[in-house]
Amino acid sequence: MALHALGYCERLFYLEEVENLRVADERVYAGRRLHVEIERNEDEGEWLTLALESERWGLVGKVDCVRRRDGMLIPYEHKRGRSARGQEGVAEAWPSDRLQVVAYAALLEEHTGRTVTEGRVRYHADNTMVRVPMDTQAHADLQHAIARARALQSSIERPPVADNERLCVRCSLAPVCLPEEARQGRPTGSHRKRGRATALSGTGNRPGCPARFRADYHSGFTLVRRA
């Protein structure tokens, strides 16, 4: 998903959405298996899959899990990894996961005409459910992310490498993102390098994500390019 990659690393977003570089690895397929297993075990009366498009948000994509709870529609996202931990060890959604489920909720709300008050992210590694409120801040963050994504789409230069090296350690795009000069600590140019894409068969437009995030290809949103 374009916004999910953006929330994790702007350079990752640029490589995948502008330069169309995608690499599949074992985590991608493990994520697919997770979603297949979840769907197999779910009550069909509670599981909905929706393909949505929004002119307002400029997004198209698929919400793979929507459940009815106490008369409310709630979008869910499933992740193989562990949740983030905030102050006093309270479980939180990782920023990219939060942005993803906020996008789900916003499009679901527009599509159904019903108020969606929250989204939820289930982290399977630590069996944790995190609730993400759809408040004013959530809508503002989504608007900001979409605006930033469009600015990057119009740029002719790659964003800089992430300051947080931990984001790069297990990223499957590291060999493309970090050329030999960068890995050895030498500066490199930031010009586009086209024609080096590795096709990611069968995943649609959802981008791959570093580390635990790359395991969760299944659904997602991509930006509609506007003239």
SVG drawing of the C-alpha trace seen along z (x, -y; Angstrom):
<svg xmlns="http://www.w3.org/2000/svg" viewBox="-26 -18 59 40">
<polyline fill="none" stroke="black" stroke-width="0.4" points="0.0,0.0 1.4,-3.4 0.4,-5.2 1.8,-2.3 5.2,-2.6 5.1,-6.4 4.4,-6.1 7.4,-3.8 10.0,-5.5 9.6,-8.2 12.4,-6.7 10.7,-3.4 7.5,-5.0 9.5,-6.8 11.3,-3.6 8.1,-1.6 5.5,-4.2 7.6,-6.4 10.4,-4.1 8.2,-1.0 10.8,1.1 9.4,4.0 11.0,7.1 9.2,10.1 10.7,12.1 9.6,14.9 7.9,12.3 5.6,11.3 4.4,14.9 4.2,15.4 1.9,12.4 -0.3,13.8 -0.6,17.1 -1.6,15.3 -4.5,13.5 -5.6,16.8 -5.7,18.5 -7.6,15.7 -10.2,15.7 -10.6,19.4 -11.3,19.2 -13.6,16.2 -17.4,16.2 -18.6,15.2 -21.3,13.1 -18.7,10.8 -16.2,10.7 -16.5,8.2 -14.1,7.4 -14.6,4.1 -12.9,2.6 -13.2,-1.2 -12.4,-4.4 -12.6,-7.9 -12.5,-11.1 -12.3,-13.1 -9.2,-11.4 -7.7,-10.4 -7.3,-6.8 -8.3,-3.5 -7.9,-0.1 -9.1,2.9 -10.1,3.2 -9.7,6.8 -11.4,7.0 -14.4,5.1 -16.4,6.4 -19.6,5.4 -19.3,4.6 -22.3,3.3 -23.9,2.0 -20.7,0.3 -18.5,1.0 -14.9,1.4 -11.9,1.9 -9.3,4.3 -5.7,4.7 -3.7,7.9 0.1,7.8 2.4,10.7 4.8,8.7 4.6,7.0 2.9,3.8 4.8,0.6 5.0,-0.3 4.4,-3.8 4.7,-5.3 4.4,-2.9 4.6,0.0 1.1,-0.6 0.6,1.1 0.3,-1.3 0.0,-1.0 3.2,-1.6 2.8,-4.9 2.5,-3.2 -0.1,-0.8 -2.0,-3.6 -2.0,-5.5 -3.2,-2.5 -6.2,-1.8 -7.1,-5.5 -7.3,-5.4 -9.5,-2.3 -11.8,-4.0 -12.0,-7.2 -12.9,-5.4 -15.3,-3.1 -17.1,-6.1 -17.4,-7.8 -18.5,-4.6 -21.2,-3.7 -22.3,-7.1 -22.0,-5.9 -19.8,-7.2 -16.7,-5.1 -15.3,-5.9 -12.3,-3.7 -10.1,-1.1 -8.2,1.7 -4.8,3.3 -4.2,6.9 -0.6,7.8 -0.3,11.6 3.3,11.9 2.2,10.6 -1.5,11.2 -2.4,7.6 -5.3,5.6 -4.8,1.8 -7.7,-0.6 -7.0,-3.6 -9.6,-6.5 -10.9,-8.3 -10.7,-11.7 -9.8,-15.2 -6.1,-14.4 -6.5,-11.2 -8.2,-13.0 -5.5,-15.7 -2.7,-13.1 -4.3,-11.4 -4.6,-14.7 -1.0,-15.5 0.2,-12.1 -1.6,-12.3 -0.3,-15.8 3.3,-14.6 2.8,-11.6 1.8,-13.7 4.7,-16.0 7.1,-13.0 5.4,-11.7 6.2,-15.0 9.8,-15.0 12.7,-14.1 15.0,-13.1 14.9,-10.3 14.3,-11.3 17.3,-10.8 18.0,-7.5 16.2,-7.2 18.0,-8.4 16.9,-5.4 19.2,-2.7 16.9,0.0 14.4,-0.7 17.0,0.4 18.5,3.5 16.0,6.1 14.4,4.1 14.3,6.2 14.8,3.1 18.1,2.2 20.3,3.5 18.5,1.0 18.0,-1.8 21.5,-1.6 24.1,-1.2 27.6,-0.1 28.9,-3.6 26.3,-4.4 26.9,-1.1 30.5,-2.0 29.7,-5.5 30.4,-7.4 27.9,-10.0 25.8,-9.1 23.6,-11.1 19.9,-11.1 18.9,-10.9 16.3,-8.5 17.6,-5.1 14.9,-3.6 14.7,-0.2 16.0,1.8 12.6,3.0 12.0,6.5 8.4,7.4 6.3,8.4 3.9,10.8 0.3,10.9 0.5,8.2 -1.2,5.4 -0.2,1.9 0.4,2.5 4.1,1.8 6.4,4.0 7.5,2.8 10.7,3.3 11.1,5.7 7.8,6.8 5.7,4.6 6.8,6.4 5.0,9.5 1.5,8.0 0.8,7.8 -2.9,8.5 -4.9,5.3 -4.3,1.6 -4.7,-1.7 -2.8,-3.5 -2.9,-7.1 -4.8,-8.1 -2.5,-10.2 -4.1,-13.5 -3.4,-15.7"/>
</svg>
